[in-house]
């Protein structure tokens, strides 16, 4: 992937400006309410802390930006209560299979948590407070919940990001056991994992040796946000998609693809000045990317078509966020740009993984 954080970048003026641009904060920050802004800042603080990332709180802070009335501490206490009950269920059990089965029965049979197969792309499946309330989720959020409950029951659990699916790995008494929370929390085999990859992506070649390695909490947050990005783009909800991209840049500052996508979304939403800056930054950060010429074409088109002042464009964006204005979508015949999450970085069946630029021309 071009432009990964940490990739060497030539010290050009544009590259320097790209770094400043990322540090300066998200362009749509003024659109956030005080509570939503506080949630984003708290997420940034958690990610900036050099200590272990508290996955549960970070996941809830992502939801808190959308659900302003949500009490993060109350939701953490809710998980603590479930975890305490799970710890009681496994107390006295020594067999690792029996311990995991006790948690499975409690979470999935008794409490009723399950994968939302019928409405997979409901954004509520990605917000952990909604998952706790509705007992429905996607592989990633159900895995995060399972990890948090298992740890409170003294079972060391980690996430495993398979291409197109997400599972949990528990190491117990020298055994590595794989659990699929989306499908009832049952223990699965490596062959089952290969089958899951084929079923969700249609490509057996995506399963590799490193597919079963543990996923870091930061990578899990990125994957969660990539799923939300895909959902909002598919629904044409560009305001929310922009907010997700901005949080992706909080998780991975300097990610060239997300800087590019933010620029494209900003252009669509009337913020041509900020869009130009982001697309220039992308070209500086990824001078050898395969879509460089196409992005240059988009950039030239934005410069030619930019109308009104940046202040006027920002006022229009405020109105759009409140549903009081619709910004018309202009179209060009320039080459399409690949934008969106890779199959290996998102969850769900292949038919919902697509290049959003091919589906929605933004300008």
N, C-alpha and C positions, 0 to 999 in steps of 0.2 A: 504494500500500500504506500503510495507516495505521501511525503510530508508527514510521517509519523513524528510525534513528539520525541525530541532527542536526535533526530536526523541532522547531520551537519548542514548548515545553511551559509552560503557565501555572504560576507558582510557588505551587502549592498544597501543603499538608502531605503529601498522598498522593503527589504527583509527587516531592517531596524524598525520601520514604521509598522510592519506586521506585528512585531513583538509588542510595541507600544499599544497598538490597536487592541490586542488581546487583554493587556493589563488594564486598559482604560475602562473596561466594563461593557456590559451589553447595551447596544443602542436602544433597545426598547425598554430599558430599566424604568424610565419615567412613566411607562404605561402600567407598571406594577402597583398594586395597592401597598400600603405600608406593611401589612402582614405577609403578603406574597414576597415582597422585597426582603423582609426579615427571614423568611424561609430560605430564600436563595443565598443570603449572606451566611446563614447558619450552615448550609450545605458547603459553601466555600470554606468556612472556618474548619469544619470537620475534615475536609480534604487537605487543607493546608497543614493540619497538625501532623507532626512527624511520627506520632505514635500509631498504634493499630487503629484502623478505620472502623468506627462503630457502624456496622452494616445496617442494623435495624433502624437506628435513628436516621442515618443518611437516606435510607429508602423512604422513611416516613416524611422526611423533609421534602423529598421530590413530590410526594402527594400533597404536602401542606401548601405548596405554592398554588395548587389547583383548588384545594379545599380549605379555604381561609378560616373556617370555623373549627377545623379539626384541632384537637388538643394532642400534640405529639406525645407528651408525657403520659397522658391517659391511655394512648394506644400502646406505648411501651409497657405500661402496667398491665394492660390486657394480655400481652404476650407473656409477661412474667407469670401471670396467674396460670395460663395454660401450661407454661413450662414447669411450674411447681407441681401441678397435677401429674404431668408426664413423669417427673422425677419420682413421684410416689409410685407410679405404675411399674417402674422398672426396678425399684428398690428390692433388693433380695434376689434379683435374677442375675445369673452369671453367664448364661449362654448368650453370645452376641445376637444370634438369630431370634431368640426369645425376647431380648431387650428391644430390638428393632420392631418386632411384631407387636409388642405391647404399645409402642408409640404409634405404630400404624393403625391399630384398632382404635386407639383413643382419638387420633386426629381425623382419620378418614371414615371410620365406621360410626363412631359415636358422635363426634362433633360435626361430621358431614362435609369436610372440605373436599373439593373435587375440581378437576379441570373443566373449564367452561368450553366444552367441545362445540356446543351449538352456537355460541356467540363469542368466538375466539377473539375477534378484533374489537370487542367492547373495551374502551380505554379503562373502564373501571377494573378490569382484570389486572392492570398494571399498577394500580394504586393500593398499597398494602392495607390502608384503613378500610377501603371498600372490600378487599379480599377477606378481612377479618369479619366484616359485617355480613357479607353476602355468601361467604363460604365458597366462592368461585374465584379461580385465578388461571393464569397461564403457567407454563412450566417454571419460569424464572421466579415469579412471586411465591408460588407454592414451595419452591425449593428454598427460597430465603426463609420462609416461615418454618419449614422443616429443620433447617440448619439451626435457627435460633432456639427452637423447642428442644432439639436433640442436645445442643450444648448445655442447656439448663438441666438436662437429665444426665449430664456427665458422659455424653457420647460425642466424641470429637468428629464434627461433620464439616465438609467443605463442598463448595459448588463445583460442578463439572460442566463446562460449556461445550456440549456437543454441537456440531453444525446442525442448525435447525431445531434443536431441542435442548433442554437443560435438565440435569439430574443432580443427585447428591452422592457424595462418596463419604463413607464412614469407615474409619480405621479402628478396629476393635480386636484386642487380643491377637495382634499380628495379622489379622485378616483385613483385606480391603473389600468392603461390600458396597455395591451400587444400588441406589434406590431411585425410583421414578415417582415423585410426588404427584405429577400430573395424572398418572394412571393408578391412583389408589395407594401410592406409597409402597408398592411391592418391591422386593429385591429382584434385580435383573442381572443378566450375565453380559459379558462383552459382546457375545453374538446378538443379544437383544439390542444392545447399543448400536451395533452396525445396522440392524433392521430399522431402528428408529431413524437413523440418519437417512437411509434410503427412502423411508416412507415420507419424511418431512421435506427432503430436498430433491429426491429423485436421482441422487448422484452418490453411488457407493464410494467413489474415489475421494469424497470429502472426509471420509473416516480414515484417520491416520493414527500412528502410534501415540502422538501427543494429544489426541482428542480426549483422552481420559485424565489428563493432568488437571490439577486443581486450578480453579479460576480465582483470581484475586478479587477482594470486595470492590475495588475501584473498577475493574473490568466488568463486574456484575452490574454496577450502576450505569456504566456506559451502555451495556446491552439492554438494560431496562429502558433507558432513554431512547436508544435506537428503535426499539419496538414502538414507543410512543410517537416518535418522529414519523415512522412509517404509517401508523394509524391516522395521524392528523393530516398528513399529506394526501393519503388516499381519500379522506373525507373533504379535502379542499379547505381545511381549517388552518390557514397559513399563519394566523396570529399565534395559535398554540404551537404550530410547528416551529416558528421562530423562537418561541420561549424555550422549547426543548433543545434546539440547536445551541442556544446561548448557555444552557446548563451543561450540554455536552462539552462546551468550551471551558466551563468551570472544572469539569472532571478531567479533561485533557486539553489544557491550554496550548494553543499553537497547532492543533490538529488541522492540517491544511484543507482537508476535504470539508470539514465543518465550517471553516472560514469561508470557503467557496459557497457552500450551501446557504450560509447566512447572507452572503452578498446577493445571491439569486433571490432569496425570499425578500430581502429588503428592497430590491429593485421592484419586485412585484407589488410591494406594499407602499411604494411611492417615495422611499427614502434613497434617492439616487446617489446623493453624496456619500453616505455610509456604504452603499452597495459598491460604488466605484472603489472605495478604499479597501474593502474586503477582497474584491476580485483582483485588484493590484497586488494585495498581500499574498493571495493564493499563487499568482504567477511568480512572485519573488521566492516564495517558499518551495514551490514545486516546478522549477523551470523545465524539467524533463518529463512532466506528467503527460500522458497520452492525449489529454483533452485541452492542452495549452492553446492551440490555435482556435479551437471552438470557444474557449473562454475569452480569448482576445476579441473574437468577433462579437460575443455578447457584450463585452465591455465597451467596445466602440459603439454598439447600438444604443446602450444605455446613455452614453455621453451625448449622442446625437438626439435622442428622444427625450432626454431629461427636461421636464417642464416645471415651472414654479420654483420657488425657493425651497431650501431645506426646511425652513420653518413651516411653510405652507404644507409641505409633504408630511411633516411630523404631525401637524394638526389633523390632516386627513387620516393618518394612522390612528390617532386617538379616537376619531369618530368611528373608524372601522372596528376598533376594538370594542366599542360600545354598541356596535350593530347599527349605527346611524348613517353609515355611508358604505357604498360598495365601490371598490376601485375597479374600473374596467380592465380586462385582460387584453393587451395587444398581442399580436402574433408576428413572428418573423420566420423566415425560412432557413435560418442558420442550422448547422448540424446539431443534433441532439446531444445533450451531455448526460453522462451516466452519473446519477445522483441517488443516494439512498444507502441503506445498510446492506452489507454483503450477506449472502446466505449463511456463511459461517458465523456471523455475528448476531443473528436474529433468530427468533423462535417461530415455529408454525409451519404449516404445509407450504409446499413450493408455490401453490397457486396464489398465495397472498404475499409472496416475496417478489417485488418487481421494481423496476427502475421508474421512480415517480416522474422523472422528467419526460419519459416516453408517454406517460398517461396524462400528465397535466402540463401543458405549455404555459409557463407563467407570464411570459411577455413576448 
